[in-house]
């Protein structure tokens, strides 16, 4: 049985990702890398995974600078990036309320895709190298034909301004979302069910023949 302990780190300043990750009831530290979220890729899945990986690597470098590697607890860094797309068009965070209104009107009455790329990395003490993996989750979201009154009311909430696609499914945007096909938490910004599944596979060597309670203890930073 492995005696490794991992200190969970979330490389994101998103309050929504912080809230979702807190649901697994494992303490974690937040590192805001504040990188330039750009990618040379063109497909939404590739972009989301690429940006998520860059966030994670930036956090890993900060851990190296702080000399956090190779101690009793080993950093296990989680990072993600969410993109909204309609056909070939990508929708990031709006510049202002007018830009948010434009995006929502373009998405109104249509089904768009929400793609979240997630990256996990850790320092392997045995080989002294970075071990990493990435994966993604896709959810289809359909909007109603948003009425001018509902649109105006939503824009006034200010919910649009810090979210890809100019809406947050966990808020008043539910007034114009007619259906969803896929993971709800993915649309919020972090597919927690998929993350737990992929994390277990990522650490399978350390968790082999251990009980669920031991799995959770291996992630707790005492």
LINMOBEL-V866564 format. One record per pair of residues at least 12 apart in sequence whose C-alpha atoms are under 10 Angstrom apart, sorted by the first residue. I is the first residue (numbers start at 0). J is the second residue. If there is no record, write none. Layout:
# LINMOBEL-V866564
I,J
I,J
This chain:
# LINMOBEL-V866564
0,204
0,205
0,206
0,207
0,208
0,209
0,213
1,204
1,205
1,206
1,207
1,208
1,209
1,213
1,217
2,71
2,205
2,206
2,217
3,71
3,72
3,73
3,124
3,205
3,206
3,216
3,217
3,218
4,70
4,71
4,72
4,73
4,74
4,75
4,205
4,214
4,215
4,216
4,217
4,218
4,219
4,220
4,221
5,27
5,71
5,72
5,73
5,74
5,75
5,76
5,121
5,122
5,216
5,217
5,218
5,219
5,220
5,221
6,25
6,26
6,27
6,28
6,67
6,71
6,72
6,73
6,74
6,75
6,76
6,121
6,217
6,218
6,219
6,220
6,221
7,25
7,26
7,27
7,28
7,29
7,72
7,73
7,74
7,75
7,76
7,77
7,121
7,217
7,218
7,219
7,220
8,26
8,27
8,28
8,29
8,30
8,55
8,58
8,59
8,62
8,74
8,75
8,76
8,77
8,78
8,119
8,120
8,121
9,27
9,28
9,29
9,30
9,31
9,54
9,55
9,58
9,75
9,76
9,77
9,78
9,79
9,119
10,28
10,29
10,30
10,31
10,32
10,33
10,51
10,52
10,53
10,54
10,55
10,56
10,57
10,58
10,59
10,76
10,77
10,78
10,79
10,118
10,119
11,28
11,29
11,30
11,31
11,32
11,33
11,51
11,54
11,55
11,58
11,77
11,78
11,79
11,80
12,29
12,30
12,31
12,32
12,33
13,29
13,31
13,79
13,161
13,162
13,188
13,189
14,188
15,167
15,169
15,184
15,187
15,188
15,189
16,78
16,79
16,184
16,185
16,187
16,188
16,189
16,190
16,191
17,29
17,188
17,189
18,189
19,184
19,187
19,188
19,189
19,190
19,191
20,77
20,189
20,190
20,191
20,194
20,195
22,191
23,191
23,195
23,215
24,215
24,219
25,215
25,216
25,217
25,218
25,219
25,220
26,218
26,219
26,220
26,221
27,75
27,76
27,218
27,219
27,220
28,74
28,76
28,220
29,58
29,76
29,77
30,54
30,55
30,57
30,58
30,59
30,61
30,62
30,76
30,78
31,54
31,57
31,58
31,61
32,53
32,54
32,55
32,56
32,57
32,58
32,59
32,60
32,61
33,54
33,57
33,58
34,50
34,53
34,54
34,57
34,58
35,50
35,53
35,54
36,49
36,50
36,51
36,53
36,54
36,80
37,49
37,50
37,53
38,50
38,53
41,87
41,89
42,84
42,87
42,88
42,89
43,81
43,82
43,83
43,84
43,87
43,88
43,89
43,112
43,113
43,114
43,115
43,116
43,137
44,80
44,81
44,82
44,113
44,114
44,115
44,116
44,134
44,135
44,136
44,137
45,114
45,116
45,134
45,135
46,80
46,81
46,82
46,114
46,115
46,116
47,79
47,80
47,81
47,82
47,83
47,114
47,115
47,116
47,117
47,118
47,133
47,134
47,135
47,136
48,78
48,79
48,80
48,81
48,114
48,115
48,116
48,117
48,118
48,132
48,133
48,134
48,135
48,136
49,79
49,80
49,116
49,117
49,118
49,133
50,78
50,79
50,80
50,81
50,116
50,117
50,118
51,77
51,78
51,79
51,80
51,81
51,115
51,116
51,117
51,118
51,119
51,133
51,134
51,135
52,77
52,78
52,79
52,80
52,116
52,117
52,118
52,119
52,120
52,131
52,132
52,133
52,134
53,78
53,79
53,80
53,118
54,76
54,77
54,78
54,79
54,80
54,117
54,118
55,75
55,76
55,77
55,78
55,79
55,117
55,118
55,119
55,120
55,121
55,131
56,76
56,77
56,78
56,118
56,119
56,120
56,121
56,129
56,131
58,74
58,76
58,77
58,78
58,120
59,74
59,75
59,76
59,120
59,121
59,122
59,129
62,74
62,76
63,122
68,121
68,122
68,123
68,124
68,127
69,122
69,123
69,124
69,125
69,127
70,124
71,220
72,217
72,218
72,219
72,220
72,221
73,121
73,122
73,123
73,124
73,218
73,220
74,120
74,121
74,122
74,123
74,218
74,220
75,119
75,120
75,121
75,122
75,130
75,131
75,218
76,118
76,119
76,120
76,121
76,122
76,131
77,117
77,118
77,119
77,120
77,121
77,131
77,133
77,194
77,198
78,116
78,117
78,118
78,119
78,120
78,133
78,189
79,115
79,116
79,117
79,118
79,119
79,133
79,134
79,135
79,188
79,189
79,190
80,114
80,115
80,116
80,117
80,118
80,135
80,163
80,188
80,189
81,113
81,114
81,115
81,116
81,117
81,135
81,136
81,137
81,162
81,163
81,164
81,185
81,186
81,187
81,188
81,189
82,112
82,113
82,114
82,115
82,116
82,137
82,162
82,163
82,164
82,186
82,188
83,106
83,111
83,112
83,113
83,114
83,115
83,137
83,138
83,139
83,140
83,162
83,163
83,164
83,165
83,186
84,106
84,110
84,111
84,112
84,113
84,114
84,139
84,163
84,164
85,105
85,106
85,109
85,110
85,111
85,112
85,113
85,164
86,110
86,111
86,112
88,111
89,111
89,112
89,113
89,163
89,164
90,102
90,103
90,106
90,113
90,162
90,163
90,164
90,165
91,161
91,162
91,163
91,164
91,165
92,159
92,160
92,161
92,162
92,163
92,164
92,165
92,166
93,159
93,160
93,161
93,162
93,163
93,164
93,165
93,166
94,159
94,160
94,161
94,165
95,154
95,157
95,159
95,160
95,161
95,165
96,154
96,155
96,157
96,158
96,159
96,160
96,165
97,154
98,159
98,160
98,165
99,154
99,157
99,158
99,159
99,160
99,161
99,162
99,163
99,164
99,165
99,166
100,150
100,151
100,153
100,154
100,159
100,165
101,165
102,159
102,163
102,164
102,165
102,166
103,142
103,144
103,145
103,150
103,154
103,159
103,164
103,165
103,166
103,175
104,142
104,144
104,145
104,146
104,147
104,150
105,164
106,140
106,141
106,142
106,143
106,144
106,145
106,164
106,165
107,141
107,142
107,143
107,144
107,145
107,146
107,150
107,175
107,176
108,141
108,142
108,143
108,144
108,145
108,175
108,176
108,177
109,140
109,141
109,142
109,143
109,144
109,177
110,139
110,140
110,141
110,142
110,143
110,176
110,177
110,178
110,179
110,180
111,138
111,139
111,140
111,141
111,142
111,164
111,179
112,137
112,138
112,139
112,140
112,141
112,164
112,179
112,180
112,181
112,186
113,136
113,137
113,138
113,139
113,140
113,163
113,164
113,181
113,182
113,185
113,186
113,187
113,188
114,135
114,136
114,137
114,138
114,139
114,185
114,186
114,188
114,189
114,190
115,134
115,135
115,136
115,137
115,138
115,184
115,185
115,186
115,187
115,188
115,189
115,190
116,133
116,134
116,135
116,136
116,137
116,185
116,188
116,189
116,190
117,132
117,133
117,134
117,135
117,136
117,189
117,190
117,193
117,194
117,197
118,131
118,132
118,133
118,134
118,135
118,194
118,197
118,198
119,131
119,132
119,133
119,134
119,194
119,197
119,198
119,201
120,132
120,133
120,201
121,201
121,202
130,201
131,201
132,197
132,198
132,201
133,194
133,197
133,201
134,193
134,194
134,197
135,185
135,189
135,190
135,193
135,194
136,181
136,182
136,184
136,185
136,186
136,189
136,190
136,193
136,194
137,180
137,181
137,182
137,185
137,186
137,190
138,179
138,180
138,181
138,182
138,183
138,184
138,185
138,186
138,190
139,178
139,179
139,180
139,181
139,182
139,183
139,186
140,168
140,176
140,177
140,178
140,179
140,180
140,181
140,183
140,186
141,175
141,176
141,177
141,178
141,179
141,180
142,172
142,173
142,174
142,175
142,176
142,177
142,178
142,179
143,174
143,175
143,176
143,177
143,178
144,175
144,176
144,177
145,174
145,175
145,176
146,175
149,171
149,172
149,174
149,175
150,172
150,174
150,175
152,171
153,166
153,170
153,171
153,172
153,174
153,175
154,166
154,171
154,172
156,170
156,171
156,172
158,170
158,171
158,172
159,172
162,187
162,188
163,186
163,188
166,186
166,187
167,186
167,187
167,188
168,183
168,184
168,185
168,186
168,187
168,188
169,183
169,184
169,186
169,187
170,187
199,214
202,214
205,217
